[in-house]
């Protein structure tokens, strides 16, 4: 009998996935989604897995699946729906967006490109890879851009 036919094998996979998911996620449905995802990945990659010791791989895949869900949730929170904005603040938002565009136009490349990619929702690592720059360098530039925009919009706060 192969390990894949052993119900205890699948229970252990579920326990490992559940351990990682429950440590970071409070929603039981998300936890069960992670467990199912990991079981599917084990099944799909069964030919390339070292079936004598698959546990390290399962731990890494489970941890990465949890990170993916957490990143997705943080992006969902950042993108607030338009109806959540008070009607009176739409004009304020338009003014702030115009000020942001004016500030970005004053910057030299690659700063406007980095900011445009970030505003499109790309993670820092993907921006760095696309522009062939270091991840830390991109993070530093994003910090500079945010500070520059903040100071451009509120110059009196510098004094």
C-alpha positions, 0 to 999 in steps of 0.5 A: 500500500502506498502512502497516498492510499493511507488515510493517516497520511492525509490526516497528517497533511491536514494537521500540518496545514491546519496548524499553520492556518489556525496560527494566523487565520481566525476564519474557519472557512479559510482554514479549511480552504488552506487544508484542501489546497494543500491536499490538492497540491500534494496530489498534483505534485505526488510524482516529484515529492520525496514520499519518505519525507514530504513533511518539510515540503508540506510545511513550506507550502502551507505557510506560503498558502497562509501568506497568500491569503493574508496578502489578499486580505490586506489588498482587499482592505486597502481597496475601499469601495466608492460607495464607502466614501462620504459624498462630500469627500469625493471633491476632496479626494479628487483634489488630493489625487490631482495633488498626488499626480502633480507631485509625481510629475516632479519626480525623475524616473524610475520613481513615477514608474515605481509609484504607478506599479505600486498604485496598480497593486503590485507587490514590492518584490514584483516591482523590483523584478520588473525594473531589475532593481533590488527589493530593498532599493524599491522599498526605500524609493517607495518610502521616499515617494510617500514622504515627497507626496506628503510634503508636497500636499502639506508643506506647512507640516515641514516647518 
